[in-house]
């Protein structure tokens, strides 16, 4: 395998890892927001 393709593969792997971490972060943030919204909704019900 050429050196150039190894470098491209490493860069791709790094980029995928960063994107994966970003997706996980946004999923957690979304769940927290939904949890807070649900808590507010349940406390305002009669």
N, CA and C of each residue as an Amber inpcrd file, in Angstrom:
protein
   138
   0.8590000  -1.1750000   0.0000000   0.0000000   0.0000000   0.0000000
   0.9000000   1.2330000   0.0000000   0.5350000   2.2090000  -0.7930000
   1.3650000   3.4030000  -0.8850000   1.2310000   4.2490000   0.3850000
   2.2190000   5.0610000   0.5790000   2.2560000   5.9290000   1.7610000
   1.0930000   6.9180000   1.7300000   0.7710000   7.4020000   0.5290000
  -0.3020000   8.3810000   0.3840000  -1.6430000   7.8130000   0.8280000
  -1.9390000   6.5680000   0.4630000  -3.2240000   5.9850000   0.8500000
  -3.2730000   5.7010000   2.3500000  -2.1450000   5.3870000   2.9580000
  -2.1170000   5.1980000   4.4180000  -2.4400000   6.5040000   5.1270000
  -1.8780000   7.5950000   4.6320000  -2.1300000   8.9080000   5.2380000
  -3.6020000   9.2820000   5.0850000  -4.1610000   9.0320000   3.8920000
  -5.5810000   9.3420000   3.6730000  -6.4670000   8.5070000   4.5850000
  -6.1230000   7.2410000   4.7640000  -6.9180000   6.3720000   5.6280000
  -6.8600000   6.8530000   7.0820000  -5.6820000   7.2550000   7.5510000
  -5.5470000   7.7580000   8.9240000  -6.3470000   9.0410000   9.1110000
  -6.2610000   9.9380000   8.1240000  -7.0330000  11.1780000   8.2220000
  -8.5260000  10.8980000   8.2400000  -8.9660000   9.9490000   7.4240000
 -10.3820000   9.5870000   7.3850000 -10.8200000   9.0010000   8.7340000
  -9.9830000   8.1560000   9.3060000 -10.3160000   7.5470000  10.5960000
 -10.4190000   8.6110000  11.6840000  -9.5120000   9.5740000  11.6760000
  -9.5640000  10.6510000  12.6690000 -10.8340000  11.4770000  12.5080000
 -11.1720000  11.7640000  11.2460000 -12.3630000  12.5700000  10.9890000
 -13.6220000  11.8200000  11.4250000 -13.6730000  10.5330000  11.1490000
 -14.8280000   9.7240000  11.5540000 -14.9600000   9.6780000  13.0730000
 -13.8390000   9.5620000  13.7640000 -13.8730000   9.5210000  15.2250000
 -14.4010000  10.8310000  15.7920000 -13.9420000  11.9550000  15.2360000
 -14.4210000  13.2500000  15.7080000 -15.9140000  13.4190000  15.4260000
 -16.3530000  13.0040000  14.2430000 -17.7790000  13.1000000  13.9230000
 -18.6090000  12.2110000  14.8380000 -18.1070000  11.0290000  15.1550000
 -18.8140000  10.1240000  16.0530000 -18.9830000  10.7120000  17.4320000
 -17.9210000  11.3240000  17.9360000 -18.0050000  11.9710000  19.2520000
 -18.9960000  13.1180000  19.2150000 -19.0100000  13.8520000  18.1130000
 -19.9310000  14.9740000  17.9800000 -21.3750000  14.4900000  17.9620000
 -21.6450000  13.4110000  17.2630000 -23.0010000  12.8580000  17.1970000
 -23.4560000  12.3920000  18.5760000 -22.5830000  11.7140000  19.2910000
 -22.9290000  11.2430000  20.6360000 -23.2370000  12.4290000  21.5400000
 -22.4280000  13.4870000  21.4340000 -22.6500000  14.6820000  22.2520000
 -24.0240000  15.2780000  21.9720000 -24.3940000  15.3930000  20.6930000
 -25.6830000  15.9860000  20.3660000 -26.8480000  15.0930000  20.7580000
 -26.6730000  13.7950000  20.7080000 -27.7290000  12.8880000  21.1620000
 -27.9580000  13.0560000  22.6600000 -26.8740000  13.1570000  23.4280000
 -26.9980000  13.3450000  24.8750000 -27.6610000  14.6780000  25.1890000
 -27.2590000  15.7300000  24.4770000 -27.8740000  17.0410000  24.6980000
 -29.3660000  16.9880000  24.3840000 -29.7210000  16.3320000  23.2890000
 -31.1280000  16.2110000  22.9210000 -31.9300000  15.4670000  23.9690000
 -31.3640000  14.3890000  24.4950000 -32.0710000  13.6300000  25.5360000
 -32.2360000  14.4540000  26.8110000 -31.2160000  15.2220000  27.1640000
 -31.3290000  16.0760000  28.3490000 -32.4100000  17.1380000  28.1640000
 -32.4560000  17.7520000  26.9910000 -33.4810000  18.7680000  26.7170000
 -34.8720000  18.1460000  26.7800000 -35.0270000  16.9640000  26.1730000
 -36.3210000  16.2930000  26.2280000 -36.6930000  15.9220000  27.6580000
 -35.7070000  15.5090000  28.4490000 -35.9810000  15.1720000  29.8410000
 -36.4390000  16.3740000  30.6410000 -35.7970000  17.5080000  30.4310000
 -36.2040000  18.7320000  31.1290000 -37.5910000  19.1570000  30.6720000
 -37.8370000  19.0810000  29.3830000 -39.1630000  19.4470000  28.8680000
 -40.2340000  18.5240000  29.4380000 -39.9470000  17.2450000  29.5360000
 -40.9140000  16.3050000  30.1040000 -41.1490000  16.5980000  31.5890000
 -40.0850000  16.9190000  32.3160000 -40.2280000  17.2460000  33.7360000
 -41.0890000  18.4890000  33.9200000 -40.8870000  19.4900000  33.0830000
 -41.7020000  20.7070000  33.1710000 -43.1490000  20.3900000  32.8110000
 -43.3350000  19.5890000  31.7740000 -44.6880000  19.2520000  31.3440000
 -45.4330000  18.4780000  32.4320000 -44.7450000  17.5380000  33.0820000
 -45.4340000  16.7340000  34.1070000 -45.7600000  17.5610000  35.3390000
 -44.9300000  18.5490000  35.6690000 -45.2150000  19.3470000  36.8580000
 -46.3030000  20.3870000  36.5980000 -46.5780000  20.7100000  35.3410000
 -47.6170000  21.6950000  35.0580000 -48.9740000  21.0430000  34.8140000
 -49.0390000  19.7220000  34.7760000 -50.3240000  19.0440000  34.5830000
 -51.1210000  19.0540000  35.8810000 -52.4370000  19.0880000  35.7470000
 -53.3100000  19.1320000  36.9240000 -53.5350000  17.7470000  37.4630000
